Amino acid sequence: MTEYTPDIDISIATRQQMFDFMLNHLRNQGGPSVKDPTGEDIGDSACMYRGKNGSMCAIGCMIPDNSYDANLEGLPAPECICKVGVTLDSETQDFLEVAQAKLHDGIAYVKLDTFLMHLEKNAIELTEEYQLAYTPPVEQDRTMTEQKDADDEYLTWGDMTPEAKGALLLAAHNGAVVQEWSNGWKLWQITDCSRRYNDTKYRVKPADPVVVTHELFGRHKLFWSGAYVEGDTHKVTYNIIDGVIYCASIQMMEIDK
């Protein structure tokens, strides 16, 4: 299985970059990272930096596999970050602790079909508290979309042809990320394909959309440009997804003087 390396370096990342990375990860994952989402024991619902089936919490998704150790589980976020060899100032540590609580731990026990709703609500609160930019999700109803994909496009292992099974296993062997559909969580989860179940659907993870964030700076009735000029009062940010401007992502904020 391919070793996970996050596309962020928290030792140099800004709060905005950390926030965007954590939020987008949890949106894509669709649920919290716990010991066992299908377990019945109280300990099965414990939050984990690395949970079952490759799930990761808000802080866990910024920790590469080669830095993760099971002994990190149960440690507070600032201590966990310190243990993996990253030194952060106290304000950033406090921010990550609050972010972990709002984006993950505080909503890990809600019903799964409301997790994303609570995630977005808390994300907005976090942006207001720390003066960050909030970009709405590309898919407002991801759970329904994923459910439709699972129902209409993909087959269970038992229904796959031998050729399809071989192609899936070869892809996994060559390092592709393979996912299985969780009927309990109603989302796709990463699997190493070491065990396959006849009533479970599998797929190679689709390519993530290419998202590029642009910034414009300016002031009232004057030309706006991609570079800050002294005297500019506002900044506009927006995302281009797979080459198309995503209008719902447009945000304007006042520049601190």
C-alpha positions, 0 to 999 in steps of 0.5 A: 500500500502506498505510504501516505505523505500529506501535501502540506508541511505544518512547520511552515504552513500558515493557519489558512493553509492548515485550515483549508487542508484539514477541512478539505480532508474531512470533507473528502473523508466524509466522517470522523476517524475513530477506532471502529465505526461499526463497533458496539463497545464504547472504546470503539468510538474513540477519536484516532489520529489514524482510525480504521480503514485508513481514516485520519482526523484533522491533525492526523491528516497532516502527519505522514506515515513515516512520522506516525506511531501508535503511541501518539494516540490519546495525546493532545494535538500540541503534544502529538505535533511535538512528538513528530518533530515539529516545533510550533509557536504557542499561538499556532499550537492553540489554533490546532488544538481548537481546530481539532476540537471544532473540526473533528473531536467535538463532532465525532459522535454525531450521526454520520448523516449530519457530520458534514453539516456540523463540520461546515458550521464549525468551520465557519465559526473557526474562520470567524474566530481566527479571521480566516477565509471560508470556501464552501464545499464543491459538493454540497451534498456529497453523501448523496452523490457518493451513495449514487456512485456506489449504487449505479457505477460500481460492483460488489466483489462477488459481481465483478468479472475475473478480469475486473478483479485482476485489474483492481488487484494489479492497480493496488499492487502498483500503488493505486489507492483502492477504496471500499464502500462502507454501508455503515458510514455511507462513504468510500474508505481506503483499503489495502485489499488484503481481504475482499468481501463478496457483498462489498463494492470496490474501486480505484479512487478517482483522481482529485479535482485540480483546485487553484486558488487565485487572489486579487487586491484592490480598492474602490473604483480602482483596477484590481490586480493579482499583486498587493499594492500599498493602499489596497483595502480589500482582497478577493479570493476564488477557486478554479476547479479543473479549469473552471471558475467555481463562483460559490468560492468567491470571497472578499475580505478587508485587508488589515491595516 
